[in-house]
Amino acid sequence: MSLFAAPQNLPFGIGFALIVGIALLEGVGMLVSMSPSNFLDDLLPDIDGDSGLDRVLGWLHAGKVPALVLLLLFLCGYTVFGYSLQVVANGLFGGYLPAWLAGLLAVPAGMATVRGLGSLIAHIIPRDETSVVSEQSLVGRVGVIVGGGARRGLAAQARVKDSHGRSHYLMVEPDIDDEVFNEGTQVLIVRKAGAFYRCIANPHPTLM
């Protein structure tokens, strides 16, 4: 009986059908601006590393790689290993392994595929968490006045680098009423007040 038509290989046929179905669903989602991968990511719990489930999900790179990609990796590893296992079994024993046994034996291969290829993909896919910073995260950063002079009631532009080395241009005012910061002055961002940031003279110029 054909490898793909044999009832013993039904789990792997389902796995292959899911791969094709997910790919088509994602393609249709892109056309209508609705990504199934985002929906699947929302279903996963937040990972804080405290529980056993968190450690398992972290080991599988959940939170670092889109959940739909991890699912596809599992299905690919599961399906390819399953069919390969049945080919070997048929050659050695003259018949395929029972569907339940072959299906169970293929699960570790799917998990290993997620673990191995997921690590590679995690380094390729850009993550929002590493590229977006909050406004409050710029408080405590050192910057340089680059546009005009800053005085109380008259904000000036300052260039500040975030923890990733990217430059941000903020409108700043002195935190002390009678201070004036001219262009080129190093300042330390101390707080955010409305639309502007408040700053003081950089007390440690060597840290710039």
GINORKA-V263052 format. One record per pair of residues at least 12 apart in sequence whose C-alpha atoms are under 6 Angstrom apart, sorted by sequence separation. I is the first residue (numbers start at 1). J is the second residue. If there is no record, write none. Layout:
i = {I,I}
j = {J,J}
//
This chain:
i = {145,146,158,188,145,157,187,188,144,157,187,188,144,156,187,143,155,156,186,143,155,155,152,151,152,150,151,175,82,172,174,175,152,171,172,173,174,175,41,172,174,78,78,151,150,37,78,150,77,78,149,77,149,149,148,74,77,74,146,145,145,74,144,145,73,144,144,143,144,70,143,142,142,141,141,140,139,140,139,139,60,65,64,15,15,12,8,9,8}
j = {157,158,170,200,158,170,200,201,158,171,201,202,159,171,202,159,171,172,202,160,172,173,173,173,174,173,174,198,106,196,198,199,177,196,197,198,199,200,67,198,200,106,107,180,180,68,109,181,109,110,181,110,182,183,183,110,113,111,183,183,184,114,184,185,114,185,186,186,187,114,187,187,188,188,189,189,189,190,190,191,115,122,122,75,79,79,98,99,99}
//
